[in-house]
Amino acid sequence: MKIGDVSFWYADIGLPETRRPALPGDISADVAIIGAGFTGLWAAWYLMREAPGLKVVVLEREFAGFGASGRNGGWCMGTLAWDHDRYAATHGQDGVLDMARHLEGTVDEIIGTCADQNIDADILRTEILMFAQNKAQMARLKESVAHQAKWGQAYRTRELTAEQVAQRISIPGALGGMAISGVARVQPAKLVRGLAEAVERAGAVIYEDTAVTSYAKGEVVTEKGRVTAPIILRCTEGFTPGFPGYERDWIPLNSAQIATPVLPPEVWAKIGWDNAELVEDAANAYCYCQKTREGRITVGARGVPYKFGSKMDRNGEPDAETIRRLTEVLHRHFPEAAPYGVEHAWCGVIGVPRDWCATVGLDRDTGLGWAGGYVGVGVSTANLAGRTLADLALGRDTEITRLPWVNRRVRKWEREPFRWLGIHLMYNLLRIADRREDRLGIPPSRFAAFGNWLTGRH
């Protein structure tokens, strides 16, 4: 088994043989972007498309796509996955519906850009398929269907019977399911690397091997020199706590995945999964799965969810217990794949605000912008965030700069050891709740509700 090496997605295409040049010294720019992941690259793309004469530089500590953008589950969802009521509190239901509509449009926007720029990212239009394996999970699934209908998404969402789930995919003990349309499967490393090349063709400059140590109004300080710019956009998501003064704005939660070898045709004949749906279970400590273009299964879930003091993983290397748990999930949901083992395991971090709701914004007084806190749904969300940052940087008043998540501020996370204790207690409670639901067949557990309340998740 290969462990780490950034991710399986890079094992699929190969790590960059050479890196782009580092920042050559002190320079000036119109816009400086920190982070060459999806958010930073989309922001650069739309800035260059709307204002080709701008000097836009992107600063990246490692290489473009090194972080979550090259490690995620490849779910291009176009959904508003956060607490709707929290956005409605400031902008009403219509504001939330507008945001949902713009997020839904990101899937077509990404696919269209890939077609225009000849980016081959294994994109396949499909659906999300969530399945339930006990009564408590089925109750949550029905609540999700009702929730989607309440917020104007009934046309994308429908409940499935056990028979309808079985027609699509063989999941032991599935009692029913939910399907969400309008999504796509992607190979994320292919997408982010292709986007980086498109950004360069459009005229922006990406400096790799350039670690940003701090930034403030008008200036970004790196190990290779300083960049002066009136607009500075922080697009670092889960890596944000590494900057002085931002340690508690968002915390880096760890998410890990495993990938099987290519499975033979006789195994797929038993599993089904002909439409390559994005598959998720309805457990409290849920998993997320993809069928890759060449016939592997990837399974992801929260591993060691949070490291004390917002520490990061080392080159995408998960711990042994996380790999064991993910393998257990793989074998439970796809027993036909069990004899073939696991070929690769990796991990990365996602950015989580205190209220678990994404934000994007720009302070006009300082020229400092930010976007992130996607809580694991960044593939499509980053596209809308990048477009919004571009409009804000250009001083435009548009539909998307008036959406509920723009310039939204939330309180900081608690100091250590309290945030470590809270996050680990939450995930332990979620696992306890899942075991009780499986064993006792009880309704949705108060253990999970308390864990979510404790950390502000719901």
N, C-alpha and C positions, 0 to 999 in steps of 0.2 A: 504494500500500500504506500502510495506517495502521500506525504503529509506536508501541508503548507505549499511552498513554492508559489505563493500569492493565491492561486486558485486553480481548479480544474480547467476553467475556461481558458487560462493561459497555457496550460498543458495541451489543450486542444489546438491552439494556434501558434504557440511558441512565445516565450517572453521576448521583449524587444532585444535584438542583437546589439544595437547601439542606441544610445540615448541622445535626445536633442541637446544642443549646447546649453550650458548653464548661463545665468545672467553674467554678462561680461564686465560688469562694474556699475557705477552709478549712471542711471538714465532717467529720463522723464517720459511720461505718457499721458494720454487723455484719460484712460481708464486702466487701472491695474486690478487684475483678478487673482485672488489667492485660491489655488486649488484647480487642478486640471481633471476633475471628474465631470460627471454629467452636467451638474449645475453650472460650473464655471465655463465649460465648453459651450453649452447652449447660450449662456449670456453673451459670450464672445461671438458666437455665430449670428445672433440677432442684432447685436451692435454693428457688426461689419455689414450685415445685409441692409440695415436701415441707414447707416452712416458710414459709407466705405472710406471716407477720408480720415476717420479717427485712428489714432495710434492706440491700439489695445494690446496689452501684454498680459500673459497668463503665467503665473509663477507656481511651480510644482516641486515639492520636496523630493519625490522619487521619479516616476514617469507617469505620463498621462494615463489615467485609468488604473492606477495602482491600488486605490482604496475600494470603497464599497461599489463603485461603478463597475469594477472588473471582477467582483466577487459575488454579487447578489444572485438571487434565484431565477432571474430572467423573466420576471412577471411584469409585463407592460400592461397595466390595469386600467388606467384612466378613471379611477374611482376616488371619491372623497371618503377616505378611510378613517377619519378622526371624528371626535365628538361633535355632531352637528349642532347641538344646542349651545355649545360654547361659542361658535361663530354666530349663531342666530341671536345671541344675547346683545350683540352690538349692531348687527346688520339685518336682523329679521329673517324670516324664512325665504323671502325672495333673494336676499344676498347669498344664502347658502345654495339655493337652486342655481343661481348664476355661476357660482364657483364650481358646482358639480358639472354643469354644462361645459364649462371651459376645460375642466380636467378630462372629461370624456373625449373632447376633441384632440387631446394630446396624442392619442393612439394613431389617428389618421395623420396628424402632423409629423410624427416620428417616421411612420411608414413612408409618407410622401417625401420627406427629406432624404431618407435612405435611397429611395428610387432615383431622385434627382442627382444625388451625389455618388451613386454607384457603391453604396455601402452594403455589403453582403453580411447580414447579421442573423441569418437563419430565422428571419421573422415569419411567423405563421399566425394568421388570425384564428382565434379559437375562443373557448369559454373557460371561465373558472368553474370548477366542479367541487363543491364542498359536500362531504358526506358525514353522516352521523352513525355511530355504532352503539349507542345506548339511548335510553329515554331522555336523559338530561341533555345530551347533545342534540337530540331531535327537537327538544323544546327551544334550545338556543337558536337552532336553524330556522324554526318557524318564526321566532322573534326577529331574526335578521330579514326574512322575507317581508314581514310586516313593516319593519323599519324602513326598508328600501322603498316600499310603496308609499309610506307616509311622506317621504322626502322626494317624491316625483320620479323614482327610479323603477317603478313597477314594470315598465316596458323592457328593462334589461334583466329582470330577476324573475325566476320562477322556481317553485318547489318541485322536486322530483320524488317519485315513489321509489321503493326499493327495487322494483322491477326495471324502472327507467334508469336507475344507476347501474344495475347489472348489465343492461344493454350496452352501456358505454365502457365500463371497466369492472373488473372482478376485484372487489374489496370484501374480505371476509366479514360477515356480520353487519353489512351496511343496511340500516333500517330505512334510509331515505337520503335525500340530498337537496342541494340548491344549485342552480346554474345562473351565472352572470355572463351576459353576452358583451360583445364589444371590446374584447381584450386581445392581447397577442403574446406569443412566446418569443423570446429573443435569446441570442447568445450575447450576454452583456459585454464581454471583453471585445468581441468583434464590433459591437455597436460603438463603444466608447473610443476605440482606436480609430475606427473609420471617421467618427465625428471629429476627432482631433486633427486628422488630415484635412478634412473639409474646412475646418476653422483656419488652418494655415493657408489653404488655397484662397480663402476669402480675404486674407491680408493680416490677420492677427499673428502675433509671435508667441510661441510657447517656450518658456525656459524650464528645462528639467534639471534635476540635481540642484535645486535652488531652494533651500529651506528658509522659510520666513520665520524670523524669531520674534518679531513684534510689528505692530502697525498702529498708526494714529492718524489724525487729520492730516491729509496731504502727503503722507510718507509711509512706505513699506520698507522695513529693515530686513535684509536677508544676510546669510553668511557670505554671499558673493558681492554684495553692494546694496545700494539704496535705490528705490524707485519713487520718484515724486509724481504725484497725480492728484488732480482735484476730486476724482471719484475712485474709491477703493471698494471692491466687492469681495466680501469673505464668503467663499463657497467651499467650506471644509467639512460640513456636516459633522460626523462623529469624531473628527480630529480637532474640532474647535476647542475643547478643553486644554489643548496644549499651548494656547496663547495666554500670556499673562493677563489677568483680569477677566478671563472668560471661563475659568475653571468650573464654574457652577451654572453657566447658562444652559448648556445641554450636557447630558452625560452619554458616554459611549457604551451602549449595550452590545454585547457580543452575540453574533448569530453564526452558526456553523452549518456546514453541509457535507454530505458524502456523495460520491458518484460510483455506480456499479460499472463493471466492464460492459461492452456492447453485448446485449442479451440475444440469444439465438431466436430464430423465427418461431420455434415451437413454444418458447416461453411467452412470446408476445401473443401467440394464438390463444393461450390460456388467460392472459391478463386482459387482452382487448386493448383499450386506450388508443383506438385508431385515429381519433381526432386531436391527439396531443393536448388535451385539456390541461390547464393549470390546476393541480389537484391539492386540496387542503382538507384536513380533518376538522371536526367541530369540537375538539378537546379544548380545555382551558389553556393548556400549554401546547398550542397547536403546532402542526408541522406543515410544510409546504413542499410540493414535489413538481418536478418537470420531467417529461419524456423528451430527450434530446433528439436532434435531427438524425443522429446515427444509431439511435436505439439504446441509450443508457437510461437509467433512472437516477435522478438527483433527489435527495431528501434533505431538507433543512429544518432547523428549529433553533431555539435559544439553547446555547451550550452552557458554559460557565457564564452567566448572564452579565456580570459586571465585575471588573477587577478593582480592587481597593485603590482609591486615589485617582480614578479614571485612567488607569494604566491601559496600554494597548497590547495587542498580540504581537508576536514576532513573525513577520513575513507570512501571516495567515496560518499559523500552526495551532490547531486545536489540541486540547488535552485528551488523554486516553479515555477518561470517563465520558466526555462528550461524544467521542467517536462510538463508544459502546452503546450509549443511549440512542444515537441516531441509527445505528445498525439494528438495534432492537425494534425501532419504529419501522424501518425498511422491511424487516422480516415479518412483522405483524400485519402490515398492510399489503405487502407483496410477497407472500411466502414462496411463490414460484421462483423469485430471484435469489432466495437464500443460498442455494448451493454455489452461486457464482461469486460470492464475496463482494468486497469493496475495493475499488481501485485507487480512489483519491479521497482525501479529507482536507477541508480547509475552513477558515473562518474569517470574519471581518467585523467591523463595528458599524452601528447605526446611531444617528444622533437623536436623542430623546429630550424634549423640553419637559418642564415640570408638569404641564397639563397635557402632555402627549399630543399636542396639536401643532402642525407645521406652520411656519411663518416665513414671510419675505418682506423686505423693507429697505428704505434708504433714509438716513438722517440728512436733511437738507443743510443743516448748519455745519455738519462735519464732513459731508460727502462720503460717509461710511455706510455701505450697504451690506446686507446679509441675506441668506436664504438657507433653509434646511429644517431639521427637526421632523423629517419625513416618517420616522418610526417604521422604516422597513418597506415603504411603498414609493421609493424614489425614482424608479426607472422612468415612469411617465410623469410623475409630479415635477421632477427636475426640469422637464421641458417647459412647463408653464412657469415655473420659478425663474428660469433663465430668460424667458420672454418678458416677464414682469420686471426683472432687474434691468433689462435693456431699456424698457420704456421709462422706468424711474430714472435711470442714469441720463437719459436724453431729455428729461424734464417734461415728459408727455403725460397728459391726463387722458387715460383710455379706460375702456371697460375693465381690463384686467388690473389696472392700478387702483381700482375702487373695490376690489373683491375683499371679503371679510378677513383674509389672512394677511393683508398688506399692513405693514407697520404695527403689527400686533405684538405687544410685549407681555411676558408672563414673569412671575417671580422666579428667583433662582432656586436651584436644588439646595438641600441642606448640606452643611459641612460634614466631613467625615468625623466619626465612623457612621453617622446616622444614615447617609444615603446608601452606603454599602449594606448596612443592616436592613434597611427598608426594602431595597431591591431584592436581596436574597430571601428575605421573609416572604415577599410577594410570590416569587417563583416556587418556593417550597410549598406555599399554600395552594398554588395552582396545581402542583403535582399531587398534593394530598386530595384536593377536590376531584381530580380525574380518577384517582384510585378508588375513592368512595363511590363515585358515579358508576364506574365499571363493576364494582363488587356488589353494591347494594341496589343499584337501579333507582337511586333517589333523584328527586328534582334537582335543578341547578343549585350548586352548593353555596352556602354562606361563607365557606372558607375562601372560595374564589372571589366573592363579592368584597370581602374584607381586604383581601390582598390587593385588589384593584383600587379600592378606596384609599388604602394606605399610601399608595404611590401616585394617586391622581390619575390613574389610567382610565377610569370611567367616572 
